[in-house]
Amino acid sequence: MASNETVDVLGVSFTGAAEYGAYDCAGARRTRARVMGAAAQSKSSKPLDPESTAATFAKAFAETYYPGARVDSPAGQSTLVDDKPAVVVTAKISPKADPACLPKEAEVTVLATRLGDRGAALLVITNDLTRGPGSTETLPGATIRKIVDSVRRN
């Protein structure tokens, strides 16, 4: 389902959210997965490195959606988006806070590709790997791969 949610992470506004697997827990609406994107610009004269940018945002999103969680170092993989170099990083997450409403395992996947001279286009997917409360299923890993593989530059 689409969401009008805008999420500010590290000073970058992520929009165009799509959510999957909505459920209620402790009076709050939660989702098993969400996908959103943004364009980030370097705050200096140096261009953003897609791999380090993706890793930084993976950790920041983990802290935003799974506060207090243990976040493993993101693992990166090179790929192409419309024949242009890109990177996909995935950080595994072990949530700690509010165990009644969070899964035991989750992950954040970030696709990053250069954008202009100093920027990076980012696609972020947060996903519960285990179901946790409620009966809503998690988003299968194959679906995340299809989302990442479907990305095109404008």
Helices and strands as residue ranges (DSSP letters): E 7-9, E 12-25, E 28-41, H 50-65, E 70-71, E 75-81, E 84-94, E 106-115, E 119-128, H 141-149
